[in-house]
Amino acid sequence: MLATYLRRFQKLRVARTARHGEAPYKPALLLAVLDGIADGSIRDNRIEITPELIAAFTAICTDLSTGSHFTAANFALPFYHLTGDGFWHLHTWPGLELLLTASNSVRSFRHLREVVAFAALDADLWQLAQQPEARAALQQALLARYFPATQARCRPRAGEAALAQIRRQILEEPAALYRTHFQPANELDQTMRNALFKREVLRAYDHTCAVSGLHLVSTASSPYPLLDACHIVPWALTHDDTLPNGLALCPNLHRAFDRHLFWIDADYRVCVAATFQELGGAAHGIRRFEGQELRLPREPAWWPGRENLRAQRGY
């Protein structure tokens, strides 16, 4: 069985141009998946578009680059077009379908991310990838076939350093400095940073709603966050993903906060809009939190910035 997949890995249906030769993105994505299986960020046969996968793909592209044309901007293309090689299977969210362009390609990275829940490998290939020796053979087959000139530069777990740097920026840097790192035109960078912001905010608040105190953690059967990590000042206005611009809230309180039905004052107390009325269900409503102190992270550096709370009250 391993020999079968080694041959298939070395005969991927990749695009070719006279100028640049074979497109390297499919093998780079497969190398990133093998890295994820090795480091535990991919734990079952459900390959999602995670910061770890994007970072590994980006780093592998950089490591194996042979020219300026070799960039990581084409993540959506291999993630979709690997379906043509027979062992990669896309699963969309219920009720959604992946609309293709006239050239039978994916429309955009954003659309792929919104519609596709995950990809899965053939069951036999997945089992092989769990075995260190077989996984190393699959990796070597990709490197030898598609990157013979640069394979020595490919670092295992290549994306970890990039993610660690972004986490440090989110947790430690002032907003003005953080914004100098952000690349608005780079969808992959934006996706990684947004996902890490959500993770770090929920971690800082111990997966507890800062207003209601409800402690919600995901389970193995539901790996997605049950709390929202919201931007105090909208990301679209500031591009600020630092911790002082974050707040962990229940989904209903997140929406109420965004609609200015309540806000947080300079003393970290909840203020409910005088015009807001609740018809029944007061025991489960928002007005009961009037005057309550916010539940804050253990590190004062991670507390909501008073300038952000002031800006949120004013816009």
VOSE-591188 format. One record per residue: x, y, z of N, C-alpha, C in turn; residue in one letter; residue number from 1. Coordinates in steps of 0.2 Angstrom, whole numbers, plus 2048, in hexadecimal, padded with zeros to 3 digits. Example, Ala and Ser with C-alpha at 12.3 -4.5 7.8 and 13.67 -1.06 7.14 Angstrom:
<atoms>
 n.px n.py n.pz ca.px ca.py ca.pz c.px c.py c.pz r   k
  842  7E4  827   83E   7EA   827  842  7F0  827 A   1
  840  7F5  823   844   7FB   824  840  800  827 S   2
</atoms>
This chain:
<atoms>
 n.px n.py n.pz ca.px ca.py ca.pz c.px c.py c.pz r   k
  804  7FA  800   800   800   800  804  806  800 M   1
  80A  806  804   80E   80C   804  811  80D  7FD L   2
  813  808  7FA   816   809   7F3  811  80C  7EE A   3
  80B  80B  7EF   805   80E   7EB  805  815  7EC T   4
  805  817  7F2   804   81F   7F3  80B  822  7F2 Y   5
  811  81F  7F3   817   822   7F1  817  824  7E9 L   6
  814  81F  7E5   814   820   7DE  80F  826  7DC R   7
  809  826  7E0   804   82B   7DF  807  832  7E1 R   8
  80A  832  7E6   80D   839   7E9  812  83B  7E3 F   9
  816  837  7E0   81B   839   7DB  818  83A  7D4 Q  10
  811  839  7D4   80E   83A   7CD  808  83F  7CE K  11
  808  844  7D3   803   849   7D4  801  84D  7CD L  12
  7FB  84E  7CD   7F9   852   7C7  7FA  859  7C8 R  13
  800  85C  7C7   802   863   7C8  802  867  7C1 V  14
  801  86D  7C2   801   871   7BC  808  873  7BA A  15
  809  874  7B4   810   875   7B1  810  87B  7AD R  16
  815  87F  7AD   816   885   7A8  81D  884  7A5 T  17
  81D  887  79F   824   887   79C  829  88B  7A0 A  18
  827  890  7A3   82C   894   7A7  82E  892  7AD R  19
  829  88F  7B1   82A   88D   7B8  82A  886  7B9 H  20
  828  882  7B4   828   87B   7B5  822  879  7BA G  21
  823  874  7BE   81D   871   7C2  81B  875  7C8 E  22
  815  876  7C9   813   87A   7CE  814  876  7D5 A  23
  817  879  7DA   819   875   7E0  814  875  7E5 P  24
  80E  877  7E4   809   878   7EA  806  872  7ED Y  25
  804  86D  7E8   801   867   7EB  806  863  7EF K  26
  80D  862  7ED   811   85F   7F2  813  863  7F8 P  27
  813  869  7F7   814   86D   7FD  80E  86D  802 A  28
  808  86C  800   803   86B   805  803  864  808 L  29
  805  85F  804   805   859   807  80B  858  80C L  30
  810  85C  80B   816   85C   810  813  85F  816 L  31
  80F  865  815   80C   868   81B  808  863  81F A  32
  804  85F  81B   7FF   85B   81F  803  855  823 V  33
  808  853  81F   80C   84E   823  810  851  829 L  34
  812  857  829   815   85B   82E  80F  85B  834 D  35
  809  85D  832   804   85D   837  802  857  83A G  36
  802  851  837   801   84B   83A  807  849  83F I  37
  80D  84B  83D   813   849   841  813  84D  847 A  38
  811  854  847   811   858   84D  80A  858  851 D  39
  805  854  84F   7FF   853   852  7FA  859  851 G  40
  7FB  85E  84D   7F6   863   84B  7F1  860  847 S  41
  7F2  85B  843   7ED   857   840  7EC  850  843 I  42
  7E7  84F  847   7E6   849   84B  7E2  844  848 R  43
  7DD  846  844   7D9   841   841  7D8  842  839 D  44
  7D5  83E  836   7D5   83F   82E  7D0  844  82D N  45
  7D1  84A  82F   7CD   850   82E  7D2  856  82D R  46
  7D4  858  827   7D9   85D   826  7D6  863  825 I  47
  7D6  867  82A   7D3   86E   82A  7D8  873  828 E  48
  7D5  879  826   7D9   87F   824  7DB  883  82B I  49
  7E0  880  82E   7E2   883   834  7E8  888  834 T  50
  7E9  88C  839   7F0   890   839  7F6  88B  838 P  51
  7F6  885  83B   7FC   881   83B  7FD  87F  834 E  52
  7F7  87D  830   7F8   87A   829  7FA  880  825 L  53
  7F7  886  826   7F9   88B   821  801  88D  823 I  54
  803  88E  829   809   890   82B  80E  88B  828 A  55
  80D  884  829   811   87F   826  812  87F  81F A  56
  80C  880  81B   80C   881   814  811  887  812 F  57
  80F  88D  815   813   893   813  81B  892  815 T  58
  81C  88F  81A   824   88E   81C  827  889  817 A  59
  823  884  815   826   87F   810  827  882  80A I  60
  822  886  807   823   88A   801  829  88F  801 C  61
  82A  892  807   830   896   808  837  892  808 T  62
  837  88D  80C   83D   889   80C  83F  886  805 D  63
  83A  884  801   83B   881   7FB  83B  885  7F5 L  64
  83B  88C  7F6   83A   891   7F1  840  891  7EC S  65
  83F  891  7E6   844   891   7E1  844  897  7DD T  66
  83F  89C  7DF   83E   8A2   7DB  838  8A6  7DE G  67
  837  8AC  7DC   832   8B0   7DE  82B  8AE  7DC S  68
  82B  8AA  7D7   824   8A7   7D5  822  8A2  7DA H  69
  826  89F  7DE   824   89A   7E3  822  89D  7EA F  70
  81B  89E  7EA   819   8A2   7F0  813  89D  7F3 T  71
  811  89F  7F9   80C   89B   7FC  805  89E  7FB A  72
  804  8A2  7F6   7FD   8A6   7F5  7F8  8A1  7F2 A  73
  7FA  89B  7F0   7F6   897   7EC  7F3  891  7F1 N  74
  7F2  892  7F7   7F0   88D   7FC  7EA  88A  7FA F  75
  7E5  88E  7F7   7DE   88B   7F6  7DF  886  7F0 A  76
  7E3  887  7EB   7E3   883   7E5  7E5  87C  7E6 L  77
  7EB  87B  7EA   7EC   874   7EB  7E7  871  7F0 P  78
  7E5  874  7F5   7E0   872   7F9  7DA  86F  7F6 F  79
  7D8  872  7F0   7D2   870   7EC  7D5  86B  7E7 Y  80
  7DA  86C  7E3   7DC   868   7DD  7DF  862  7DF H  81
  7E1  861  7E6   7E3   85A   7E7  7DE  855  7E7 L  82
  7D7  857  7E6   7D2   852   7E5  7D3  84E  7DF T  83
  7D6  851  7DA   7D7   84E   7D4  7DC  848  7D4 G  84
  7E0  848  7DA   7E5   842   7DA  7E2  83C  7DE D  85
  7DB  83C  7DF   7D8   836   7E1  7D8  834  7E9 G  86
  7DD  837  7ED   7DD   835   7F4  7DC  83A  7F8 F  87
  7DA  840  7F6   7D8   846   7FA  7D1  848  7F9 W  88
  7CD  848  7FE   7C6   849   7FD  7C3  84F  801 H  89
  7C0  854  7FE   7BD   859   802  7B6  858  805 L  90
  7B5  85B  80A   7AE   85A   80E  7AC  862  80F H  91
  7A6  863  80C   7A4   86A   80D  79F  86A  813 T  92
  79E  870  815   799   871   81B  792  86F  818 W  93
  78E  86C  81D   787   86A   81A  783  870  817 P  94
  781  86F  811   77D   873   80D  780  878  809 G  95
  787  878  809   78B   87C   805  78F  878  800 L  96
  790  87B  7FA   794   878   7F5  799  87D  7F3 E  97
  79F  87A  7F0   7A4   87E   7EE  7A4  880  7E6 L  98
  7A2  886  7E5   7A1   888   7DE  7A7  88A  7DB L  99
  7A8  887  7D5   7AE   888   7D1  7AE  88D  7CC L 100
  7B4  88F  7CA   7B4   894   7C5  7B3  891  7BE T 101
  7B3  895  7B8   7B2   892   7B2  7B8  88D  7B0 A 102
  7BE  88E  7B3   7C4   88A   7B2  7C4  884  7B6 S 103
  7BE  883  7BA   7BE   87D   7BE  7C3  87D  7C4 N 104
  7C4  883  7C7   7C8   884   7CC  7C4  887  7D2 S 105
  7C7  887  7D8   7C4   88A   7DE  7C4  892  7DD V 106
  7BF  895  7DF   7BE   89C   7DE  7C3  8A1  7E2 R 107
  7C4  89F  7E8   7C8   8A3   7EC  7CA  89F  7F3 S 108
  7CF  8A1  7F6   7D1   89E   7FD  7CB  89F  802 F 109
  7C8  8A5  802   7C3   8A7   806  7BD  8A2  805 R 110
  7BB  8A1  7FF   7B5   89D   7FE  7B7  896  800 H 111
  7BD  894  7FE   7BF   88D   800  7BE  88C  808 L 112
  7C0  891  80C   7C0   890   813  7B9  891  816 R 113
  7B5  894  812   7AE   895   814  7AA  88F  813 E 114
  7AB  88B  80E   7A7   886   80B  7AA  87F  80D V 115
  7B0  87E  80D   7B3   878   80F  7B5  877  816 V 116
  7B2  871  819   7B3   870   820  7BA  86D  821 A 117
  7BC  868  81D   7C2   865   81E  7C3  860  818 F 118
  7CA  85E  817   7CB   859   812  7CD  853  816 A 119
  7CD  84D  812   7CE   847   815  7D3  843  810 A 120
  7D7  83F  813   7DB   83A   80F  7D8  833  80E L 121
  7DA  830  809   7D8   829   809  7D9  825  810 D 122
  7D5  821  812   7D6   81E   818  7DC  81A  819 A 123
  7DE  817  813   7E5   813   813  7EB  818  814 D 124
  7EA  81E  810   7F0   822   810  7F0  826  817 L 125
  7EA  827  81A   7EA   82A   821  7EE  825  826 W 126
  7EC  81F  825   7EF   81A   82A  7F7  81A  829 Q 127
  7F9  81A  823   800   81A   821  804  820  824 L 128
  800  826  824   803   82C   826  804  82C  82E A 129
  800  828  831   801   827   839  808  824  83A Q 130
  80B  820  836   811   81C   837  817  820  835 Q 131
  81B  822  83A   821   826   839  825  824  833 P 132
  827  81E  832   82B   81C   82D  827  81D  826 E 133
  821  81B  826   81D   81C   81F  81D  823  81E A 134
  81B  827  823   81B   82F   822  821  832  81F R 135
  827  830  822   82D   832   820  82E  830  818 A 136
  82C  82A  817   82D   828   810  829  82C  80B A 137
  823  82E  80D   81E   832   809  821  839  808 L 138
  824  83C  80E   827   842   80D  82D  842  809 Q 139
  831  83D  809   837   83D   805  835  83C  7FE Q 140
  830  839  7FC   82E   838   7F5  82C  83E  7F2 A 141
  828  843  7F6   826   849   7F4  82C  84E  7F3 L 142
  831  84E  7F8   837   852   7F7  83B  850  7F1 L 143
  83D  849  7F1   841   847   7EB  83E  848  7E4 A 144
  838  848  7E4   834   848   7DD  833  850  7DB R 145
  831  854  7E0   82F   85B   7DE  834  860  7E0 Y 146
  838  85F  7E5   83D   864   7E8  844  861  7E8 F 147
  847  85E  7E3   84D   85B   7E4  853  85F  7E5 P 148
  852  866  7E3   858   86B   7E4  858  86E  7EB A 149
  852  86E  7EE   852   871   7F4  84F  86D  7FA T 150
  84E  867  7F9   84B   863   7FF  84F  863  805 Q 151
  855  864  805   859   865   80B  857  86B  810 A 152
  854  870  80D   852   876   810  84B  875  813 R 153
  847  870  812   841   86F   815  841  86D  81C C 154
  83F  871  820   83F   870   828  839  86C  82A R 155
  839  867  82E   833   864   831  830  869  835 P 156
  829  869  836   826   86D   83A  827  874  839 R 157
  828  876  832   82A   87C   830  826  882  832 A 158
  820  881  834   81B   887   835  81B  889  83C G 159
  81E  885  841   81E   887   848  821  88D  84A E 160
  826  88F  847   82A   895   849  825  89B  847 A 161
  822  89B  841   81E   8A0   83E  818  8A1  843 A 162
  815  89C  845   80F   89C   84A  811  89F  850 L 163
  817  89D  853   819   89F   859  81B  8A7  859 A 164
  81D  8A9  854   81E   8B0   853  818  8B4  853 Q 165
  813  8B2  84F   80C   8B5   84F  809  8B5  856 I 166
  80A  8B0  85A   807   8AF   860  80A  8B5  865 R 167
  811  8B5  864   814   8BA   868  812  8C1  867 R 168
  811  8C3  860   80F   8C9   85E  808  8CB  861 Q 169
  803  8C6  861   7FD   8C7   863  7FD  8C8  86B I 170
  801  8C4  86F   801   8C4   876  805  8CA  879 L 171
  80A  8CC  875   80F   8D1   878  80F  8D8  875 E 172
  80E  8D8  86F   80F   8DE   86C  80A  8E4  86C E 173
  80C  8EA  86C   807   8EF   86C  803  8EF  865 P 174
  7FD  8F2  864   7FA   8F1   85E  7FD  8F5  858 A 175
  800  8FA  85A   804   8FE   854  809  8FA  851 A 176
  80D  8F6  855   812   8F2   853  810  8EC  84F L 177
  80A  8E9  852   807   8E3   84F  805  8E5  848 Y 178
  802  8EA  847   7FF   8EC   840  805  8EC  83B R 179
  80B  8ED  83D   811   8EE   838  812  8E7  835 T 180
  810  8E2  839   812   8DB   836  80C  8D8  832 H 181
  806  8DB  833   800   8D8   82F  801  8DA  828 F 182
  7FF  8D5  823   7FF   8D6   81C  7F7  8D6  81A Q 183
  7F4  8DC  819   7ED   8DB   817  7EB  8D8  811 P 184
  7F0  8D8  80C   7EE   8D4   806  7EF  8CD  806 A 185
  7F2  8CA  80B   7F4   8C3   80C  7EF  8BF  810 N 186
  7EB  8BC  80C   7E5   8B8   80F  7E7  8B3  814 E 187
  7ED  8B0  812   7EF   8AA   817  7F2  8AD  81D L 188
  7F5  8B3  81D   7F8   8B6   823  7F2  8B8  827 D 189
  7ED  8BB  824   7E7   8BE   828  7E3  8B8  82B Q 190
  7E3  8B2  828   7DF   8AC   82A  7E3  8AA  830 T 191
  7EA  8A9  830   7ED   8A7   835  7ED  8AB  83C M 192
  7ED  8B1  83A   7ED   8B6   840  7E6  8B6  843 R 193
  7E1  8B6  83F   7DA   8B6   842  7D9  8B0  846 N 194
  7DB  8AA  844   7DA   8A4   847  7DE  8A4  84E A 195
  7E4  8A6  84E   7E8   8A6   854  7E6  8AC  859 L 196
  7E3  8B1  856   7E0   8B6   85B  7DA  8B3  85F F 197
  7D6  8AF  85B   7D0   8AC   85F  7D3  8A7  864 K 198
  7D8  8A3  862   7DA   89E   867  7DD  8A1  86D R 199
  7E1  8A7  86C   7E5   8AA   872  7E0  8AE  876 E 200
  7DB  8B1  873   7D6   8B4   877  7D2  8AF  87C V 201
  7D0  8AA  879   7CC   8A5   87D  7D1  8A2  882 L 202
  7D7  8A1  881   7DC   89E   885  7DD  8A3  88B R 203
  7DE  8A9  889   7DF   8AE   88E  7D9  8AF  893 A 204
  7D3  8AE  891   7CD   8AE   895  7CB  8A8  898 Y 205
  7CF  8A3  897   7CE   89C   899  7C7  899  897 D 206
  7C6  89B  890   7C0   898   88D  7BA  89A  891 H 207
  7BA  8A0  894   7B4   8A2   899  7B2  8A9  896 T 208
  7AB  8AA  895   7A8   8B0   893  7AA  8B6  898 C 209
  7AD  8BB  896   7AF   8C0   89B  7A9  8C4  89E A 210
  7A3  8C3  89B   79E   8C7   89E  799  8C2  8A2 V 211
  797  8BC  89F   793   8B7   8A3  796  8B3  8A7 S 212
  79D  8B1  8A6   7A0   8AC   8AA  79F  8A5  8A8 G 213
  79C  8A4  8A2   79A   89E   8A0  7A1  89B  89D L 214
  7A3  895  89F   7A9   891   89D  7A7  88C  898 H 215
  7A9  88D  892   7A8   889   88D  7AE  886  889 L 216
  7AF  880  889   7B5   87D   885  7B2  878  880 V 217
  7B6  877  87B   7B4   873   876  7B5  86C  878 S 218
  7B2  867  875   7B3   860   876  7B6  85C  870 T 219
  7B8  856  871   7BB   853   86C  7B6  852  866 A 220
  7B0  851  867   7AB   851   862  7A9  857  85F S 221
  7AB  85D  863   7A9   864   860  7AF  868  861 S 222
  7B4  868  85C   7BB   86B   85D  7BA  873  85C P 223
  7B5  875  85B   7B4   87D   859  7B3  881  85F Y 224
  7B5  887  860   7B4   88A   866  7AD  88C  867 P 225
  7AA  88B  86D   7A3   88D   86F  7A3  894  871 L 226
  7A8  897  873   7A8   89F   875  7AB  8A2  86F L 227
  7A9  8A9  86E   7AC   8AD   869  7B2  8B1  86C D 228
  7B7  8B2  868   7BC   8B7   869  7BB  8BD  865 A 229
  7B9  8C2  868   7B6   8C8   864  7BC  8CE  865 C 230
  7BC  8D1  85F   7C0   8D7   85F  7BC  8DD  862 H 231
  7BF  8E1  867   7BC   8E6   86A  7BB  8EC  865 I 232
  7C0  8EE  862   7BF   8F2   85C  7C0  8EE  856 V 233
  7BB  8EF  852   7BA   8EA   84C  7C1  8E9  848 P 234
  7C3  8E3  846   7C9   8E2   843  7C9  8E6  83C W 235
  7C4  8E7  839   7C4   8EA   833  7C6  8F2  834 A 236
  7C5  8F4  839   7C7   8FB   83B  7CE  8FC  83D L 237
  7D1  8F7  840   7D8   8F7   843  7DD  8F2  841 T 238
  7DB  8EC  83E   7DF   8E7   83D  7E3  8E5  843 H 239
  7E0  8E6  849   7E3   8E5   850  7E1  8DE  853 D 240
  7E6  8D9  852   7E4   8D2   855  7E8  8D1  85C D 241
  7EA  8D7  85F   7EE   8D6   865  7E9  8D4  86B T 242
  7EB  8D1  871   7E7   8CF   876  7E2  8D5  879 L 243
  7E5  8DB  87A   7E1   8E1   87D  7DB  8E3  878 P 244
  7DB  8E0  872   7D5   8E2   86E  7D1  8DC  86D N 245
  7D1  8D7  872   7CD   8D1   872  7C9  8D0  878 G 246
  7C4  8CC  878   7BF   8CB   87D  7BC  8C4  87C L 247
  7BB  8C0  881   7B8   8BA   880  7B1  8BB  882 A 248
  7AC  8B9  87E   7A5   8BA   87F  7A1  8B4  87D L 249
  79B  8B3  880   796   8AE   87D  794  8B1  877 C 250
  791  8AD  872   78F   8B0   86B  78A  8B5  86C P 251
  785  8B4  871   77F   8B9   871  782  8C0  874 N 252
  787  8BF  879   78A   8C6   87B  78E  8C9  876 L 253
  792  8C5  872   796   8C8   86D  792  8CC  868 H 254
  78C  8C9  866   788   8CD   862  785  8D3  865 R 255
  783  8D3  86B   781   8D9   86F  786  8DE  870 A 256
  78C  8DC  871   792   8E0   872  793  8E4  86B F 257
  793  8E0  866   794   8E3   85F  78F  8E8  85D D 258
  789  8E7  860   783   8EC   85E  782  8F1  863 R 259
  787  8F2  868   787   8F7   86D  781  8F7  872 H 260
  77F  8F1  873   77A   8F0   878  77D  8F0  87F L 261
  783  8EF  87F   787   8F0   886  78E  8F1  884 F 262
  792  8F4  888   799   8F5   887  79C  8F5  88E W 263
  7A3  8F6  88E   7A7   8F5   894  7AA  8FC  896 I 264
  7A9  8FE  89C   7AC   905   89E  7B3  904  8A0 D 265
  7B6  90A  8A1   7BD   90A   8A3  7BF  906  8A9 A 266
  7BA  905  8AD   7BB   901   8B3  7BA  8FA  8B2 D 267
  7B9  8F8  8AC   7B8   8F1   8AA  7B1  8EE  8AD Y 268
  7AC  8F3  8AD   7A5   8F1   8AF  7A1  8F1  8A9 R 269
  79C  8ED  8A9   797   8EC   8A4  792  8F2  8A4 V 270
  791  8F5  89F   78B   8FA   89E  787  8F8  899 C 271
  780  8F8  89A   77B   8F6   896  777  8FC  893 V 272
  776  8FD  88C   773   902   889  76C  904  88C A 273
  76B  90A  88E   764   90C   891  75E  90A  88D A 274
  760  90A  886   75A   909   882  759  902  880 T 275
  75D  8FD  883   75C   8F6   882  757  8F3  886 F 276
  752  8F0  883   74D   8ED   887  74D  8E5  886 Q 277
  74B  8E2  88B   74B   8DA   88B  744  8D9  88D E 278
  740  8D5  888   73A   8D3   889  739  8CB  88C L 279
  739  8CA  892   739   8C4   895  740  8C1  895 G 280
  741  8BB  899   747   8B8   899  74D  8BC  89D G 281
  74B  8C0  8A1   750   8C5   8A4  756  8C1  8A8 A 282
  754  8BB  8AA   759   8B7   8AE  75E  8B4  8A9 A 283
  75D  8B5  8A3   762   8B3   89E  764  8B8  899 H 284
  762  8BE  89B   763   8C4   896  76A  8C7  898 G 285
  76A  8CE  895   771   8D1   895  770  8D7  89B I 286
  76B  8DA  89C   76A   8DF   8A1  76C  8DD  8A8 R 287
  76C  8D6  8AA   76E   8D4   8B0  775  8D5  8B2 R 288
  779  8D6  8AC   780   8D7   8AD  782  8DE  8AE F 289
  77E  8E3  8AE   77F   8EA   8AF  783  8EB  8B6 E 290
  789  8EF  8B5   78D   8F0   8BB  792  8EB  8BD G 291
  791  8E5  8B9   796   8DF   8BB  79D  8E0  8B9 Q 292
  7A2  8DE  8BD   7A9   8DF   8BB  7AA  8D9  8B6 E 293
  7AE  8DB  8B1   7B1   8D6   8AC  7B5  8D1  8AF L 294
  7B5  8CB  8AD   7BA   8C6   8AE  7C0  8C7  8AA R 295
  7C5  8C8  8AD   7CB   8CA   8A9  7D1  8C4  8A9 L 296
  7D5  8C4  8A4   7DA   8BF   8A4  7DF  8C0  8AA P 297
  7E3  8BB  8AB   7E8   8BB   8B1  7ED  8C0  8B0 R 298
  7EF  8C2  8A9   7F5   8C6   8A8  7F2  8CD  8A6 E 299
  7F3  8D2  8AA   7F1   8D9   8A9  7F2  8DB  8A1 P 300
  7F8  8D9  89F   7FA   8DB   898  7F4  8D9  893 A 301
  7F0  8D4  895   7EB   8D1   890  7E5  8D4  891 W 302
  7E4  8D8  896   7DD   8DB   897  7DB  8E0  891 W 303
  7D5  8E0  890   7D2   8E5   88B  7D6  8EC  88C P 304
  7D8  8EF  887   7DB   8F5   887  7D6  8FB  888 G 305
  7D7  8FF  88D   7D2   904   88E  7D1  908  888 R 306
  7D6  90A  884   7D5   90E   87E  7D0  90A  879 E 307
  7D1  903  879   7CC   8FF   874  7C5  900  877 N 308
  7C4  8FF  87D   7BD   8FF   880  7BA  906  87F L 309
  7BF  90B  880   7BC   912   87E  7BA  913  877 R 310
  7BE  910  872   7BD   911   86B  7B7  90D  86A A 311
  7B6  907  86D   7B0   903   86B  7A9  907  86D Q 312
  7AA  90A  873   7A4   90E   875  7A2  914  871 R 313
  7A7  916  86D   7A7   91C   869  7A5  91B  862 G 314
  7A6  915  85F   7A5   915   858  79E  913  856 Y 315
</atoms>
